[in-house]
């Protein structure tokens, strides 16, 4: 089951951390960072059905 309701503790803190992780990066570096982050989180989730549902939800 894919969780689409707010589920992050301290969402503002996470957003700040995410924005800071992009500071000083070029567009290409930022895109590469996002791709690495997506793949790391997808690997952590691991469940192909959940990952497929996430892809569909993002479309």
Buried (B, 14 or more C-beta within 10 A) or exposed (E): EEEEEEEEEEEEEEEEEEEEEEEEEEEEEBEEBBEEEEEEEBEEEEEEEBBEBBEEEEE
